[in-house]
Amino acid sequence: MPENNMKFQPMPKRFMVWDKKERYFCYNHDGSHIFNMRDLAVFFVNKAIDGVPYGQFELVQSTNLFDKEGKEIFEGGIIDYNGDGSALGVVVGEDGEWHLKDKNGNLMFLKGAPHQKLVGHILSNPELLEEQ
């Protein structure tokens, strides 16, 4: 039997940075909102040099899952979990797993299923949950 030379490489941790004072997701040097660990270190060193306190920022972590349109799902993401606009949930981490929490506080396992659609984020679009 041939030896399997494939080695599992976990997806590196990816984050978005929310500026609590200015109320927006910060941009990385490449123009995206997504930071890896190295980019985060550079970002925070530059902010420290500028005198901006670390407490002004909130990190949200990637789930390493994607919605039906290929958009990366992050902690705090608002997901249309039926895919038809009838039910929304917020992505939360609980006991080392990613879940969707609905408006009643019920938890459902987040699968990144082909029918789930990312519609916003709790930090930048809280009104989406109020409308439901």
Salt bridges, closest charged atoms under 4 A:
ASP39 OD1 - HIS29 NE2 3.25
ASP39 OD1 - ARG38 NH1 3.80
GLU69 OE1 - LYS71 NZ 3.45
GLU69 OE2 - LYS117 NZ 3.62
GLU72 OE1 - ARG14 NH2 2.73
GLU97 OE1 - HIS99 NE2 3.71
